[in-house]
Amino acid sequence: MTADLTGTYLTLDDGRSAVRFSRVYDHPADRVWRFVTDADELARWFPSRAEFELRPGGTVRFSGDPHMPDSTGAVLAVDAPRHLSFLWGGDELRFDLEELDGGRTRFTLTNVLGEREAAARNGAGWEVCLAALDARVRGERHEGPHAGVGTPWKEYYEGYVRAGIPSGAPVPGAGA
């Protein structure tokens, strides 16, 4: 299988590295906002269950990721239903929603990396997670981001490495 890579590696104005993904969904922004902020919706596609205190400075509680211990993060900014950013481990995640014509929404996820070498690993992980979100948005059943050996994470990772995206960060659950 040749993985179709949808992420972009970039260097932000402040010098930090990031990977960015964008999708257009046939739902209004308030519906897509629930996919991003509702713990039960997130559990269907995000690597961890995330429960938010939706206010700047609020706590985010992460649980249920089989490869990571439960943890907490902090909400950095909220502008419902357009923007949410928060800290997760050493990374910053930004979700931006832009209303488009016809009740559609452009969804953009930017993972500002704590370590540049995590770009290929995180890019591959987001490909798997966003495939689960894409299916959820279409109303299809999906096993979620931890669907097991059938998920194409390795193919995505190898594709990002071949594309020259920084790599080398340890892979949780892989013993590396």
C-alpha positions in Angstrom: 0.0 0.0 0.0 1.2 3.5 -0.8 -0.1 5.9 1.8 -1.8 9.1 0.6 -0.2 11.7 2.9 -2.5 14.6 3.7 -0.3 16.4 6.3 2.1 19.3 5.7 5.2 19.9 7.7 6.0 23.5 8.3 8.0 25.9 10.4 5.9 28.5 12.2 6.9 32.2 12.3 8.2 31.7 15.9 10.6 28.9 14.6 8.6 26.0 16.0 7.9 22.9 13.9 4.4 21.7 13.2 2.3 19.3 11.1 -0.9 20.6 9.7 -4.0 18.8 8.3 -7.1 20.3 6.7 -10.4 18.8 5.7 -13.8 20.1 4.5 -16.8 18.6 6.2 -20.4 18.8 5.0 -21.6 20.0 8.5 -21.9 23.4 10.0 -19.2 24.6 12.3 -21.2 24.0 15.5 -21.6 20.3 14.6 -17.9 20.0 13.8 -17.1 21.8 17.1 -18.8 18.9 18.9 -16.5 16.5 17.2 -13.6 18.5 18.6 -14.8 19.3 22.1 -17.3 16.6 23.2 -15.5 13.8 25.2 -17.7 11.1 23.7 -17.2 12.3 20.2 -13.4 12.7 20.6 -13.1 9.2 22.0 -14.2 7.9 18.6 -11.2 9.4 16.8 -8.7 11.2 19.0 -5.8 9.1 20.5 -7.0 9.8 24.1 -10.3 10.5 25.7 -10.1 14.3 26.4 -12.4 16.1 28.8 -12.1 19.9 28.7 -12.8 22.7 31.0 -13.5 24.9 28.0 -12.0 28.2 29.1 -8.5 29.6 28.8 -6.4 28.1 31.6 -8.9 25.2 32.0 -7.7 21.7 32.5 -7.8 18.9 29.9 -7.9 15.4 31.2 -6.5 12.7 28.9 -7.3 9.0 29.4 -7.7 5.8 27.6 -4.8 5.8 25.2 -3.3 2.3 25.4 0.2 3.7 24.6 0.3 6.6 27.0 -0.4 7.1 30.7 -3.4 9.3 31.8 -2.3 12.9 32.0 -3.5 16.5 32.0 -3.0 19.5 29.8 -4.1 23.1 29.8 -6.5 24.9 27.5 -4.7 27.9 25.9 -7.5 29.5 23.9 -11.2 29.0 23.1 -13.3 30.8 20.6 -16.4 28.6 20.1 -17.1 27.3 17.5 -14.0 28.6 15.7 -10.9 27.8 17.6 -9.5 25.6 20.4 -5.9 25.2 21.4 -4.4 23.2 24.3 -1.3 21.6 25.5 -0.9 17.8 25.3 2.3 16.5 26.6 5.1 18.6 25.0 2.9 19.6 22.1 0.3 22.3 21.4 -2.8 21.3 19.4 -4.8 23.8 17.5 -8.2 23.2 16.0 -9.5 25.9 13.7 -13.0 25.8 12.1 -14.0 28.0 9.2 -17.6 28.2 8.0 -17.9 27.8 4.3 -20.9 28.2 1.9 -23.5 25.5 1.9 -23.3 24.7 5.6 -19.8 23.2 5.2 -16.8 23.7 7.5 -13.1 23.7 6.9 -11.4 21.9 9.8 -7.7 22.5 10.3 -5.6 20.7 12.9 -2.1 22.1 13.6 0.1 20.0 15.9 2.9 22.3 17.1 5.6 19.9 18.0 7.6 19.9 21.2 10.3 18.0 19.3 11.0 18.5 15.6 11.9 14.7 15.2 8.3 13.9 16.1 6.9 15.2 12.8 6.8 11.9 10.9 5.5 9.9 13.9 2.8 12.4 14.7 1.9 13.0 11.1 1.3 9.3 10.7 -0.7 9.1 13.9 -2.9 12.0 12.8 -3.5 10.3 9.4 -5.0 7.3 11.3 -7.0 9.5 13.7 -8.4 11.7 11.0 -9.4 8.7 8.9 -11.5 7.8 11.9 -12.9 11.3 12.2 -13.6 11.4 8.5 -15.7 8.2 8.8 -17.5 9.5 11.9 -18.4 12.7 10.1 -19.8 10.7 7.2 -21.9 8.7 9.7 -19.9 5.5 9.1 -18.8 3.1 11.8 -15.0 3.0 12.4 -12.9 1.2 15.0 -11.2 4.4 16.0 -7.5 5.3 16.1 -6.5 2.2 18.0 -8.0 -0.3 15.6 -5.0 -2.6 15.8 -2.8 -4.2 13.2 -5.1 -3.3 10.3 -4.4 0.4 10.7 -1.9 1.7 8.1 0.2 3.8 10.6 3.5 2.2 9.5 2.8 2.9 5.9 2.0 6.6 6.7 5.1 6.8 8.8 7.3 5.4 6.1 5.7 7.7 3.6 6.5 10.7 5.7 10.1 9.6 6.3 10.5 9.0 2.5 9.2 12.6 2.0 12.0 13.9 4.1 9.8 14.9 7.1 11.9 14.9 10.3 11.8 11.6 12.1 13.5 9.6 14.9 11.2 10.2 17.9 10.3 7.1 19.9 7.1 5.4 18.9 4.8 4.7 21.9 3.8 1.1 22.1 6.5 0.0 19.6 9.3 -0.4 22.1 11.4 2.1 20.1 
